[in-house]
Amino acid sequence: MFYNNAVYIKKGYKQMKPNFDPVIEECIKEARANLYMIRTSRHTEYKPYCDRLFAYAASEQSDYLFAQAYYCMMQYYACVNDHINTVSCAMEGIKYQQNTQEYELVARSYNMLGIFTASTGNGSQAVDYYLSSIDYCNQYHFDHVQALATLNLADVFHRSLVYNRALYYYEEAEKYFLKDPTSPEPCIYLDELNNLLCNKGHCLLSIGQLEKANECGRKILHNLELIHEKGGEYILFTTHVYLAALAYANQDMELMNHHLEITLSDFHSSDSYTTYLSDITALIQLYMKLEKYKELVKILDYYLQKCKEDHAPFYIYSIFLGKRIECATQLRDDNSYRYFSQLFIQLYHDSGTQNSESVLHAETVHKERLRVQKLQQEMLLLNEQLMVQSQHDALTGLPNRAYLNNYAEETLSKALKNQVNFGIEILDIDFFKSVNDTYGHMEGDHYLTAVADLLSRITEEYSNVFAARYGGDEFVLVYYDKSVDEIKEIMNQLKLSTVSVKLPAISQLGEDHVTLSQGCCNRIPEPLNRLWDYLARADTVLYDVKKKGKNNYKVSERFKKA
């Protein structure tokens, strides 16, 4: 069974949801709340919720509403086996979901594209879609969705008979399921976990690892007990197909028949044959092993009729047709053999035309994906630029006070934990007010940026040194794990480097260049020490330097006395 739990959307990731009229908000809420319908016989009742979302999206011209509407409609079309519209909604939805940073929906849409691409027999493209889903999950920590996409990826390798890779991804999927057992409905979570164990178990049976397959069976039965205790329900078809196959492998025919009986009682839940394809295939294989060809004919004819009604892809059609022809051969039913063989040939011919169309469509899809990726890169770059702007001083380009506070607090905590020195230096430009008043603010800005450049060079030359603009003509340096001598060396280098920043006239100190006064507090922090203690002490030391003539530096290792 391919897995796509549309019901549970994680709330942990902050999304860009705008505010809407209460009527529209209620429509969004109802569409999400009723997603469960697609797992039930009431799935056809869900489409009106999607239609209303699209109507509001069009009237509001809202990317957010389109992102939600396409996602919900994709889920609806998937449950009714409408391949073309499912893929179309997924591709269109991804554009809007990217624009509104609804990245969990992007991950889920790529997962759905993988499911429906795999159902056309294009395993390589399906792998690409699943890996795209997993990439988003890794980046934004959507563990639950990652479990589903990884499970589906494992199924592709399983059907391709690459069992070692399939088992690797089944194990990875199980890790992510166990990492995030946070579904608001525990029984749904347990049912999903059982689905994984069923698929993994089928893979183990394929390579003769019966004991490990039995271990999967024991885990499944344990989870079923938990579901029963909670009064929940589970998908009978998937679970009991596997338990029947397992009983057959263990040569327990009575138990096998018991599970087959339960499977057939829930037969119509497999109407969404795209989703249940691996389970249906396993059931067919079991009937073939049992040589119950007459019973199998009824099952195959049912799915063939569904495929005809739904205009199913040739890949799915061919699975059922191939087995139907094999049954006709075993039953010596020449009429059925001729009829289904001719149907197979006709569908194969038709699929050639469809394949030409799909090749052209694939080119369009590829171009669209490149466009979406470019938009995403531009958005990430813009977000990065906005983040830099919000954390840096517009004039000097140095980190601003807010960034300084965050960095200094983190560095202080690290120094306390590691019991190493933590230092705060405050420095300012001597007689800066006089420069501003005499030569104007533009000239003053020139000196601020020149000093900022000197500080930037210091941070590039020395490790564990951070510089920021504190306000006005004041700057702050943060030192981590530096001795007093090391800090004095840096302060002296900064003092000497200011000779390159020339003044238009001789200063009140008799210098032809900008000069700095620097005060620092550097010591190993104690548990009760706060950032303010260091800032206050550094400010006191700076005041002492200025009082004694400016153009100098001093470091204190104590809070109370200079």
C-alpha positions in Angstrom: 0.0 0.0 0.0 1.3 3.5 -0.9 0.9 5.8 2.0 -0.4 9.3 2.1 -2.0 10.4 5.4 -3.7 13.6 4.4 -5.5 13.9 7.7 -2.6 14.8 10.0 -0.9 18.1 9.2 1.7 19.1 11.7 1.3 22.4 13.4 4.9 22.9 14.5 6.1 24.8 11.5 5.3 28.5 11.4 3.4 29.2 8.2 2.5 32.5 6.4 -1.2 32.3 7.0 -3.0 35.7 6.3 -6.1 36.7 8.1 -9.4 36.2 6.3 -13.1 37.0 6.8 -14.6 34.6 9.4 -16.7 32.8 6.7 -13.5 32.0 4.8 -11.7 31.0 8.0 -14.5 28.6 8.7 -14.3 27.1 5.2 -10.5 26.5 5.7 -11.2 24.9 9.1 -13.9 22.6 7.7 -11.8 21.5 4.7 -9.0 20.4 7.1 -11.3 18.9 9.6 -13.1 16.7 7.1 -10.1 15.4 5.3 -10.7 12.2 7.1 -13.6 11.5 4.7 -11.1 10.5 2.0 -10.3 7.4 4.1 -13.9 6.4 4.2 -16.8 5.4 2.0 -18.0 9.0 2.3 -15.0 10.3 0.2 -17.3 11.7 -2.6 -18.8 14.1 0.0 -15.5 15.8 0.4 -15.4 17.5 -3.0 -17.8 20.4 -2.1 -15.3 21.5 0.6 -12.6 21.7 -2.1 -14.9 23.6 -4.5 -15.7 26.2 -1.9 -12.0 26.7 -1.1 -11.3 27.3 -4.8 -14.2 29.8 -5.1 -12.8 31.8 -2.2 -9.3 31.6 -3.5 -10.5 33.0 -6.9 -12.5 35.8 -5.3 -9.7 36.8 -2.9 -6.9 36.1 -5.4 -5.1 34.5 -2.4 -2.0 32.3 -3.0 -2.6 30.9 0.5 -6.1 29.8 -0.4 -5.0 28.4 -3.7 -2.2 26.4 -1.9 -4.8 24.9 0.4 -7.4 24.3 -2.3 -5.1 22.5 -4.6 -3.8 20.3 -1.8 -7.3 19.3 -0.7 -8.5 18.7 -4.3 -5.4 16.6 -4.9 -6.4 14.4 -2.0 -9.9 14.0 -3.4 -8.8 13.1 -6.9 -6.3 10.6 -5.5 -9.0 8.7 -3.6 -11.1 8.3 -6.7 -8.1 7.1 -8.9 -8.2 10.2 -11.1 -4.6 10.2 -12.2 -4.6 13.2 -14.5 -6.3 15.6 -12.1 -4.3 14.3 -9.1 -1.0 15.1 -10.8 -2.3 18.4 -12.2 -3.4 19.6 -8.7 -0.1 18.5 -7.2 2.0 20.4 -9.7 -0.2 23.5 -9.6 -0.4 23.4 -5.8 3.3 23.2 -5.3 3.7 26.6 -7.0 1.3 28.3 -4.5 2.6 26.3 -1.6 6.2 27.4 -2.4 5.0 31.1 -2.6 3.3 30.9 0.8 6.0 28.8 2.5 3.6 25.9 3.1 6.5 23.5 2.9 4.8 20.6 4.6 2.1 20.7 1.8 5.0 20.8 -0.7 6.5 17.7 0.8 3.1 16.0 0.8 2.4 17.0 -2.8 5.8 15.6 -4.0 4.9 12.4 -2.1 1.6 12.2 -4.0 3.4 12.8 -7.3 5.6 9.9 -6.4 2.6 7.6 -5.7 0.9 8.4 -9.0 4.0 8.4 -11.1 4.9 4.9 -9.7 1.4 3.8 -10.7 2.3 4.5 -14.3 5.4 2.2 -14.1 7.9 5.2 -14.1 9.9 4.1 -11.1 12.8 6.4 -11.7 10.7 9.5 -11.8 8.8 8.3 -8.7 12.1 8.0 -6.8 13.0 11.5 -7.8 9.6 12.8 -6.4 9.9 10.9 -3.2 13.5 12.1 -2.6 12.2 15.7 -3.3 9.6 15.2 -0.6 12.3 13.8 1.8 14.5 16.8 1.1 11.8 19.2 2.3 11.2 17.0 5.3 14.8 17.0 6.3 15.1 20.7 5.9 12.0 21.5 7.9 11.8 18.5 10.3 8.6 16.9 9.1 9.3 13.5 10.5 5.8 12.1 10.0 5.7 13.0 6.3 9.3 11.8 5.9 8.2 8.4 7.3 5.4 8.2 4.7 7.6 9.2 1.7 10.5 6.9 2.8 8.0 4.0 3.1 6.7 4.7 -0.4 10.3 4.9 -1.7 11.0 1.5 -0.2 8.0 0.1 -2.0 9.4 1.3 -5.4 12.6 -0.7 -4.7 10.6 -3.6 -3.5 8.6 -3.8 -6.7 11.8 -3.4 -8.7 13.2 -6.5 -6.8 16.0 -4.4 -5.3 15.4 -6.0 -1.9 18.4 -4.7 0.0 17.6 -1.1 -0.8 13.9 -1.7 -0.1 14.7 -3.1 3.4 17.1 -0.2 4.1 14.3 2.4 3.4 11.8 0.3 5.3 14.1 0.5 8.3 14.6 4.3 7.8 10.8 4.8 7.5 10.3 2.9 10.8 12.8 5.1 12.5 10.9 8.2 11.5 7.6 6.7 12.5 8.9 6.0 16.0 10.6 9.4 16.1 7.4 11.3 15.7 4.4 9.3 17.1 2.5 12.6 17.4 -0.6 11.9 15.4 -3.7 13.5 17.1 -5.4 10.1 16.5 -3.2 7.3 18.0 -5.1 4.6 16.1 -4.2 6.2 12.8 -0.6 6.3 13.8 -0.7 2.6 14.8 -2.4 1.7 11.5 0.2 3.6 9.5 3.0 1.8 11.4 1.2 -1.6 10.7 1.1 -0.7 7.0 4.9 -0.2 7.0 5.3 -3.5 8.8 3.1 -5.3 6.3 5.1 -3.9 3.3 8.4 -4.7 5.0 7.1 -8.2 5.9 6.1 -8.9 2.2 9.6 -7.9 1.2 11.1 -10.3 3.8 8.9 -13.1 2.6 10.1 -12.5 -1.0 13.6 -13.2 0.0 12.8 -16.1 2.4 13.5 -14.4 5.7 10.6 -16.0 7.5 11.6 -15.4 11.0 12.0 -11.6 10.5 8.7 -11.6 8.6 7.1 -13.4 11.7 8.6 -10.6 13.9 6.8 -8.1 11.7 3.6 -10.1 12.2 4.0 -10.1 16.0 4.5 -6.4 16.1 1.3 -6.0 13.9 -0.7 -8.1 16.3 0.5 -6.1 19.2 -0.5 -2.9 17.6 -3.9 -4.3 16.7 -4.4 -5.1 20.4 -3.6 -1.4 21.2 -6.0 -0.2 18.6 -8.8 -2.5 20.0 -8.0 -1.2 23.5 -8.5 2.4 22.4 -11.7 1.5 20.6 -10.2 2.5 17.2 -10.5 1.1 13.7 -7.9 0.1 11.2 -7.7 -0.8 7.5 -8.5 -4.5 7.4 -7.5 -5.1 3.8 -3.9 -4.2 4.1 -3.3 -5.9 7.5 -5.0 -9.2 6.8 -3.6 -9.6 3.3 -0.2 -9.7 4.9 -1.2 -11.9 7.8 -2.8 -14.3 5.3 0.4 -14.4 3.3 2.4 -14.9 6.5 0.2 -17.8 7.6 0.6 -19.4 4.2 4.4 -19.1 4.5 4.1 -20.8 8.0 1.9 -23.5 6.4 -1.0 -22.6 8.7 -3.9 -23.0 6.3 -6.6 -22.5 8.9 -5.2 -19.2 10.0 -4.6 -18.2 6.4 -8.3 -18.8 5.5 -9.3 -16.8 8.6 -7.3 -13.8 7.5 -8.5 -14.1 3.9 -12.1 -14.1 5.1 -11.5 -10.8 6.9 -9.7 -9.4 3.9 -12.6 -10.1 1.6 -15.0 -8.6 4.1 -13.2 -5.3 3.6 -12.6 -5.8 -0.1 -14.2 -2.5 -1.2 -11.8 -0.4 0.8 -9.2 -1.3 -1.9 -11.3 0.5 -4.5 -8.6 3.1 -4.5 -6.4 0.6 -6.3 -3.6 3.1 -6.9 -3.0 3.4 -3.2 -3.6 -0.3 -2.5 -1.7 -1.7 -5.5 1.0 -3.5 -3.5 -1.6 -5.1 -1.2 -3.8 -6.2 -4.2 -0.8 -7.6 -5.9 0.1 -9.6 -2.8 -3.4 -10.9 -2.6 -3.3 -12.0 -6.3 0.0 -13.8 -5.8 -1.4 -15.6 -2.8 -4.4 -16.9 -4.8 -2.1 -17.9 -7.6 0.0 -20.0 -5.1 -3.2 -21.5 -3.8 -4.3 -22.2 -7.4 -7.7 -20.7 -6.6 -8.1 -19.4 -10.1 -11.9 -19.2 -10.2 -12.0 -17.1 -7.0 -9.2 -15.0 -8.4 -11.1 -14.4 -11.7 -13.9 -12.6 -9.7 -11.3 -10.4 -8.0 -9.5 -9.5 -11.2 -12.7 -8.9 -13.2 -13.8 -6.4 -10.5 -10.5 -4.4 -10.7 -10.5 -4.6 -14.5 -14.0 -3.0 -14.5 -12.7 -0.3 -12.1 -9.7 0.3 -14.4 -12.0 0.7 -17.4 -14.3 3.1 -15.6 -11.4 5.2 -14.3 -9.3 5.2 -17.5 -6.5 3.7 -15.5 -2.8 3.9 -16.7 -1.7 1.0 -18.8 0.8 -0.1 -16.2 -1.9 -0.8 -13.6 -4.3 -2.2 -16.3 -1.5 -4.6 -17.5 -0.9 -6.0 -14.0 -4.6 -7.2 -13.8 -4.8 -8.2 -17.4 -1.6 -10.3 -17.3 -3.0 -12.2 -14.3 -6.4 -12.5 -15.9 -4.8 -14.1 -19.0 -2.8 -16.4 -16.8 -6.0 -17.5 -15.1 -7.7 -18.1 -18.4 -4.8 -20.3 -19.4 -5.0 -22.3 -16.2 -8.7 -22.7 -16.5 -8.5 -23.6 -20.2 -10.9 -20.8 -20.9 -10.1 -20.1 -24.6 -12.7 -17.4 -25.1 -11.5 -15.4 -22.1 -7.9 -15.9 -23.2 -8.6 -14.5 -26.6 -10.7 -11.6 -25.3 -8.2 -10.4 -22.7 -5.2 -10.9 -25.0 -6.8 -8.7 -27.6 -7.7 -6.2 -25.0 -4.1 -6.2 -23.7 -2.8 -5.6 -27.3 -5.3 -2.8 -27.9 -4.5 -1.1 -24.6 -0.8 -1.5 -25.3 -1.2 0.2 -28.7 -3.3 3.0 -27.1 -0.6 3.5 -24.4 1.9 4.3 -27.1 -0.1 7.4 -28.0 -0.6 8.2 -24.4 3.2 7.8 -23.9 3.9 10.4 -26.6 1.6 12.8 -24.8 3.2 12.0 -21.5 6.7 12.6 -22.9 5.6 16.1 -24.0 3.9 16.6 -20.6 7.1 15.5 -18.9 9.1 18.3 -20.7 6.5 20.8 -19.5 6.6 19.5 -16.0 10.4 19.6 -16.0 10.4 23.3 -17.1 7.8 24.1 -14.4 9.9 22.4 -11.7 12.9 24.5 -12.7 10.7 27.6 -12.5 9.5 26.6 -9.1 13.0 25.9 -7.9 14.2 29.3 -9.2 11.4 31.0 -7.3 12.3 29.1 -4.2 16.0 30.1 -4.5 15.0 33.7 -5.0 12.7 33.5 -2.0 15.4 32.0 0.2 17.9 34.6 -1.0 15.3 37.4 -0.2 14.6 35.9 3.2 18.4 35.7 3.9 18.8 39.4 2.8 15.9 40.4 5.0 17.4 38.5 7.9 20.8 40.1 7.4 19.1 43.6 7.2 17.2 42.9 10.5 20.3 41.9 12.3 22.8 44.4 11.0 23.4 48.1 11.3 22.4 49.9 8.0 25.3 52.4 8.1 28.3 50.3 9.1 27.2 46.8 8.1 28.2 45.4 11.5 25.8 43.4 13.6 23.3 45.6 15.5 22.5 45.7 19.2 19.8 43.0 19.0 22.1 40.6 17.2 24.8 41.5 19.8 22.6 40.7 22.7 21.7 37.3 21.3 25.3 36.4 20.4 26.7 37.7 23.7 24.2 35.8 25.8 24.9 32.5 23.9 28.7 33.1 24.2 28.4 33.8 27.9 26.4 30.6 28.5 29.1 28.6 26.6 31.9 30.2 28.6 30.1 29.4 31.8 29.6 25.8 30.8 33.2 25.4 29.6 34.7 27.6 32.4 36.7 29.8 30.1 37.2 33.6 29.9 34.4 35.7 28.5 35.2 39.3 27.6 33.2 42.4 26.7 34.9 45.5 25.3 33.2 48.9 24.8 35.0 51.5 22.7 34.1 54.8 21.2 35.6 57.5 19.0 37.3 60.3 20.9 35.7 63.7 20.5 33.2 62.3 18.0 30.6 64.9 18.9 33.0 67.7 18.1 33.8 66.1 14.7 30.0 65.9 14.0 29.4 69.5 15.0 32.4 70.8 13.1 32.4 68.9 9.9 28.8 67.6 9.7 27.1 64.3 10.0 28.2 63.0 6.6 31.8 63.3 7.7 30.9 61.7 11.0 29.3 58.8 9.2 32.6 58.4 7.2 34.5 57.9 10.5 32.0 55.5 11.9 32.2 53.3 8.8 36.0 53.5 8.8 36.2 52.3 12.4 33.7 49.5 11.6 36.0 48.4 8.7 38.9 48.2 11.2 36.8 46.1 13.6 35.7 43.8 10.7 39.4 43.1 9.9 40.0 42.3 13.6 37.2 39.7 13.6 38.6 38.2 10.3 42.1 38.0 11.7 41.3 36.6 15.2 39.1 33.7 16.0 36.4 33.9 18.7 36.1 37.7 18.4 32.8 39.4 17.5 32.2 43.1 16.7 28.9 45.0 16.7 27.7 48.6 16.7 26.3 49.5 20.1 24.8 52.9 19.3 26.0 56.4 18.3 29.8 56.2 18.2 30.1 53.2 20.5 31.1 49.7 19.4 31.3 46.5 21.3 33.7 43.5 21.0 32.9 40.1 22.5 35.8 37.8 23.3 35.5 34.1 24.0 38.3 32.1 25.7 40.9 35.0 25.4 43.6 35.8 28.0 44.1 39.4 29.1 47.4 39.5 27.2 45.6 38.4 24.0 42.9 41.0 24.4 45.5 43.7 25.0 47.3 42.7 21.9 44.1 43.1 19.9 43.2 46.4 21.6 46.7 47.8 20.8 46.5 46.6 17.2 43.2 48.5 16.9 44.7 51.6 18.4 47.6 51.5 16.0 45.4 50.9 13.0 43.5 54.1 13.4 46.4 56.1 12.0 44.9 55.2 8.6 41.7 57.1 9.4 42.8 60.7 8.8 41.0 63.8 10.2 40.7 67.0 8.2 42.5 68.8 11.0 44.6 68.1 14.1 42.4 66.8 17.0 42.2 68.1 20.5 44.7 65.3 21.4 47.1 66.6 18.8 46.6 63.7 16.4 45.9 63.9 12.7 43.8 60.7 12.8 40.8 59.2 14.6 41.6 57.9 18.1 39.7 55.4 20.3 39.1 54.8 24.0 38.7 51.2 24.9 37.5 49.5 28.1 37.1 45.8 28.7 36.0 43.3 31.4 37.4 39.8 30.9 37.0 36.9 33.3 35.6 33.4 33.8 31.9 33.7 34.4 30.1 32.4 37.6 26.6 31.1 37.7 25.0 34.3 38.9 26.9 36.6 36.4 24.8 38.2 33.7 25.7 40.0 30.5 24.8 43.3 32.1 27.6 42.7 34.7 30.2 42.6 32.0 28.7 45.6 30.0 28.5 47.7 33.2 32.1 46.9 34.2 33.4 47.5 30.6 31.6 50.9 30.6 33.2 51.8 33.9 36.7 50.9 32.6 36.1 52.9 29.4 35.1 55.9 31.6 38.3 55.5 33.5 40.4 55.5 30.2 38.6 58.6 29.0 39.1 60.4 32.3 42.9 59.7 32.1 43.4 61.2 28.7 41.6 59.0 26.0 43.4 57.3 23.1 44.2 54.3 25.2 42.9 50.9 26.4 42.5 49.0 29.7 41.3 45.5 30.7 39.8 44.6 34.1 39.4 41.1 35.5 37.1 42.1 38.3 33.6 43.5 38.5 34.1 45.9 41.5 37.4 47.7 41.2 39.3 48.9 38.1 
